[in-house]
Amino acid sequence: MQRALIQYRNPNNYELVYEALTKAGREDLIGFEKKCLIRPRYGGKNKERAGRAVSKKTGAEKQKPAKKKKTIRNVHKKKKEA
């Protein structure tokens, strides 16, 4: 369980992390807040939010044009032969 807590981001360790946090009495670290380690899968206090992990965008946000990705280009000039 200690190793699973160290590797809490690994999805394979979810059940062990959940069990370890509940045994330690640290259910405050299970949730959707910034300080939480893992999100609840099976309802719990935030049952209404469990299915909505991504916020919906409004029509105005969808219409924004994508910014051009800045790239660094190395331009090599050919040397003139004399």
Secondary structure, 3 states (H helix, E strand, C coil): CHHHHHCCCCHHHHHHHHHHHHHCCCHHHECCCCCCCECCCCCHHHHHHCCCCCCCCCHHHHCCCCCCCCCCCCCCCCCCCC
